[in-house]
Amino acid sequence: MTSEELAQIGARRVIADADRGFPCRISLEDARAGESLILLNHVSHDVANPFRTAYAIYVREQACEPEPWIDSLPPVFAGRALSLRGFDAQGMLCDAALAQPEETEEKIRALFENPQVAGIHAHNAAHGCFAARIERD
């Protein structure tokens, strides 16, 4: 899409100016300096209740299919404090945790010990943008 076409849908093209700080929501890796990304609004929690959530995300222009990270943490979590939000089957927030980088896996496991938690949404704690959805296996 051209810059004008992107602007019509509220998105824009950006060039990463560092190897960190531009987390792609498809590959779940940070873009490298010089890579082109699309910055757009994304509804990460599309529910008909007060917890419906939308925020800005980055997507690498060359990203194709999402990488399934099963029983392991994606690279984009490394070195980031995360807000972990546990939602029940109706999409209502029922539990949450703040995870420092070295605590992420432990905090995810603890949230899933709550039988009400159907899924977890990870958000970057500092900037608040959606990082990934974590599902029960």
Disulfide bonds with the S-S distance in Angstrom:
none
